Amino acid sequence: MQKKRKPRKLPPVKTNDPFVKAGTQPTYKQPEELAPYLSDRGKIMPKSRTGLTAKTQRRLAREVKRARHLALLPFVSGQR
């Protein structure tokens, strides 16, 4: 019988939330602030990669979706 392999865990990213430090919130009106939190394909990056707090990550996701519907951010970026 083979031993089960343990899943490889990535080291946790220290919460380095620029929105909390600046005392602001992510907003759809500033898509240039939201763009760094999107992957090269246009997907929203997870909290573990961005270092945002849970509350800010939820707000960021909501504002990215608003910006997409207003055509300020693309739904999909990148080419095949």
Residue pairs with C-beta under 8 A, 6 or more apart in sequence:
10 48
12 48
13 48
13 49
13 50
13 51
14 51
15 51
15 52
15 53
16 51
17 51
17 52
17 53
17 56
19 25
19 26
19 52
19 56
19 59
19 60
20 53
20 56
25 56
25 59
26 33
26 34
26 56
26 59
26 60
26 63
27 33
27 63
28 34
28 63
28 64
28 66
28 67
28 70
28 72
31 67
31 72
31 73
34 60
34 63
34 64
34 67
34 73
35 73
37 44
37 45
37 50
37 52
37 60
37 64
38 44
38 45
38 64
38 73
38 77
39 45
40 77
40 78
41 76
41 77
41 78
42 73
42 74
42 75
42 76
42 77
42 78
44 60
44 61
44 64
46 57
47 53
47 54
47 57
50 57
50 60
52 60
64 73
67 73
68 74
68 75
